[in-house]
């Protein structure tokens, strides 16, 4: 990896040298502002590194866009992929460096709660960050939101979702009426505050007769990498000490993050027979495949030697989460419960341009068998609705109950689920999840 960073540094020097030549040639150009030079540089990186670079137009005018984020999003329509009628890229973006530093470290400045619709008129708390204002107020997953800022209209209409989303994710303060599981209502006013997100929501062990099942809710691959690695070590040591026979990994809201953390978790989950085998391969475009393509092999950690793993997934399970599942499939019996995942088999790394980081999609990931073109998402073995009416770890929660039933009975339970997710409900929940990062990020040279 060190050699690759040197190569990337050299690449960036070439690009910046090219941009510098443009600057010299445009000394008389009144439009040659710092802002426009940043746009030019963003485009210079993208046109070489973008996974589908061959489709980009030669007459692309970067300066016509508002900022680097708009430029990255303008790449997306050119992401033609065989077998898919529409462009597949939904993720290329740019972000101010200061904001990314917070996002990548899992630092938030909101109320610290997620929300999703259980039905068109039933909005629930999906999760609560332990160090957040919402947690301090005693709010828990499964609570129903009855009103927001004294407005009792709660449904999946676009205008209503926009109003609720603004109040929950972009406000310094908001008032709510919640209905608790015991049927009582409670009024709570929340004030946004900076807090550290915790990607590890729950880890526990269930016993049934001679079977012991480990259950692990992992909400993000972002945060302090060293700290999370240490906690994963402790958790899996505890699972080993408990003598678990099966594992349920709950990734239902995990939008991804650092590939390095995916690698770490995969090394705990892979059976001993997979040690030193290919975990994944990262493949760049034909400009840089010979230089940057990477193969990562398993380096087995811990004492667990699992024959099968159950993953709980939803539309919000993305990128590094999907990578984890795909990487393990050649080595272990993988069972998927819930809904089809997001569908992001590609990744990027942060490229510094002025006070921005740009993230053009730059590589695709495949597993040992060369599988990885899941732009339509990983498909579940059994379709189960998210049990938003139950707290984390409740054995009656629909997805967890389905996994436990299979472990105990050898078949998935006959839990009622909508055969096809209601479009309004799905679109509404997608809109409510828009702020959560979805990506597989390689940490490479940060300042070029």
Order of alpha helices (4+ residues) and beta strands (2+ residues): alpha-alpha-alpha-beta-alpha-beta-beta-beta-alpha-beta-alpha-beta-beta-beta-beta-beta-alpha-beta-beta-alpha-beta-alpha-beta-beta-alpha-beta-beta-beta-beta-beta-beta-alpha-alpha-beta
